[in-house]
């Protein structure tokens, strides 16, 4: 499972408004509610589990990338939302740099292998400088989705 499988145009926010990682998580979860991927009554519980995971260790992995993630029994399939911040989000990243690309994803509870596999695929793709630069320069969500699909063969 990779980004091309998880994302649709509606699940990409090219103008993330958040200034810190907690706001970014809320904004991306709100996007998943709006896209019909999370039920509105599950919003708070899902935000709490993602923030609990994020509190244990920042998912700001460096290179301007944040990958907040969690497992929950409130979903039936892997879901995600990608946000881009032109100014950068304070994510307490490992390299202390602001995060420009935030990829939040959720995996159904009990699917640990899928969780690790998805995380590894996303991190590997986002570690490619030319891919990150293309996403950062893309004019809109449609262009961002095309870059993702061309990079993952989807």
C-alpha positions as CSV (number, residue, x, y, z in Angstrom):
1,X,0.0,0.0,0.0
2,X,1.4,3.4,-1.0
3,X,0.4,7.0,-1.5
4,X,-1.2,6.3,-4.9
5,X,-3.5,3.8,-3.2
6,X,-4.4,6.0,-0.3
7,X,-4.9,9.5,-1.6
8,X,-7.6,11.1,-3.8
9,X,-7.6,14.7,-4.9
10,X,-10.0,15.5,-2.0
11,X,-7.5,14.1,0.5
12,X,-4.8,16.6,-0.5
13,X,-4.6,20.1,1.1
14,X,-2.2,22.2,-0.9
15,X,-2.5,25.1,1.5
16,X,-2.2,23.8,5.0
17,X,-3.1,26.6,7.5
18,X,-1.6,25.0,10.6
19,X,1.4,26.5,12.4
20,X,2.2,23.5,14.6
21,X,2.0,19.7,14.5
22,X,-1.2,19.5,16.6
23,X,-3.1,22.0,14.3
24,X,-1.8,20.0,11.3
25,X,-3.1,16.8,12.7
26,X,-6.5,18.4,13.4
27,X,-6.7,19.9,9.9
28,X,-5.8,16.6,8.2
29,X,-8.3,14.7,10.3
30,X,-11.0,17.2,9.5
31,X,-10.1,16.7,5.8
32,X,-10.7,13.0,6.2
33,X,-14.1,13.6,7.8
34,X,-15.0,16.0,4.9
35,X,-13.8,13.4,2.4
36,X,-16.1,10.8,4.0
37,X,-13.1,8.6,5.1
38,X,-13.8,9.1,8.9
39,X,-17.2,9.4,10.5
40,X,-17.8,12.7,12.2
41,X,-18.5,11.1,15.5
42,X,-15.1,9.4,15.4
43,X,-13.1,12.7,14.8
44,X,-12.1,13.3,18.4
45,X,-11.2,9.7,19.3
46,X,-9.1,9.4,16.2
47,X,-7.4,12.8,16.8
48,X,-6.6,11.6,20.4
49,X,-5.0,8.4,19.3
50,X,-2.8,10.2,16.6
51,X,-1.8,12.9,19.1
52,X,-1.0,10.3,21.8
53,X,1.3,8.5,19.3
54,X,2.8,11.9,18.3
55,X,3.4,12.8,21.9
56,X,5.5,9.7,22.4
57,X,7.9,10.7,19.6
58,X,7.6,13.3,16.9
59,X,7.0,11.9,13.4
60,X,8.9,14.9,12.0
61,X,11.5,12.7,10.3
62,X,13.6,15.5,8.8
63,X,13.9,16.9,5.3
64,X,10.6,18.9,5.9
65,X,8.5,15.8,6.3
66,X,6.0,14.8,9.0
67,X,4.2,11.5,9.0
68,X,1.7,11.4,11.9
69,X,0.1,8.0,12.0
70,X,-1.8,5.6,14.3
71,X,-3.8,2.4,14.4
72,X,-7.5,2.5,15.3
73,X,-10.5,0.2,15.2
74,X,-12.7,3.1,14.0
75,X,-11.7,2.5,10.4
76,X,-11.9,-0.5,8.0
77,X,-9.2,0.4,5.5
78,X,-6.0,2.5,5.4
79,X,-6.8,6.1,5.0
80,X,-4.7,9.2,4.7
81,X,-4.5,12.9,4.0
82,X,-1.6,14.9,2.7
83,X,-1.0,18.6,3.6
84,X,1.5,21.0,2.2
85,X,2.6,24.1,4.1
86,X,4.4,26.8,2.1
87,X,5.7,28.4,5.3
88,X,6.4,25.3,7.2
89,X,4.9,23.8,10.4
90,X,6.7,23.5,13.7
91,X,6.7,19.7,14.1
92,X,9.6,19.3,16.7
93,X,11.3,17.4,13.8
94,X,14.5,15.4,14.3
95,X,16.5,18.0,12.4
96,X,14.6,21.0,14.0
97,X,13.5,22.2,10.6
98,X,10.0,23.2,9.8
99,X,7.8,20.6,8.1
100,X,6.4,21.4,4.6
101,X,4.8,18.1,3.8
102,X,2.6,16.3,6.3
103,X,1.2,12.9,5.5
104,X,-1.2,11.6,8.1
105,X,-2.3,8.0,7.7
106,X,-4.4,5.6,9.8
107,X,-4.4,1.8,9.7
108,X,-7.1,-0.5,11.0
109,X,-6.2,-1.9,14.5
110,X,-4.4,-5.2,14.4
111,X,-2.8,-4.7,10.9
112,X,0.7,-4.1,12.2
113,X,2.5,-5.4,9.1
114,X,0.4,-3.2,6.8
115,X,1.1,-0.3,9.1
116,X,4.8,-0.8,8.9
117,X,4.8,-1.5,5.2
118,X,2.7,1.7,4.5
119,X,4.9,3.8,6.8
120,X,8.1,2.5,5.1
121,X,6.7,3.1,1.6
122,X,5.6,6.7,2.4
123,X,8.9,7.5,4.1
124,X,11.0,6.1,1.2
125,X,9.1,8.1,-1.3
126,X,9.2,11.3,0.6
127,X,13.0,10.9,1.2
128,X,13.5,11.4,-2.5
129,X,14.5,15.1,-2.9
130,X,13.1,15.4,-6.5
131,X,9.7,14.0,-5.4
132,X,9.5,16.4,-2.4
133,X,10.5,19.4,-4.5
134,X,7.9,18.5,-7.2
135,X,5.2,18.3,-4.5
136,X,6.3,21.6,-3.0
137,X,6.3,23.3,-6.4
138,X,3.0,21.8,-7.7
139,X,0.3,24.5,-8.3
140,X,-2.6,22.5,-6.8
141,X,-4.0,19.3,-5.4
142,X,-4.6,17.8,-8.9
143,X,-0.9,18.4,-9.9
144,X,0.2,16.9,-6.5
145,X,-1.9,13.8,-7.1
146,X,-0.5,13.4,-10.6
147,X,3.1,13.6,-9.2
148,X,2.2,11.0,-6.6
149,X,0.6,8.6,-9.1
150,X,3.5,9.0,-11.6
151,X,6.0,8.2,-8.8
152,X,4.2,5.2,-7.5
153,X,3.0,3.8,-10.9
154,X,-0.7,4.1,-9.9
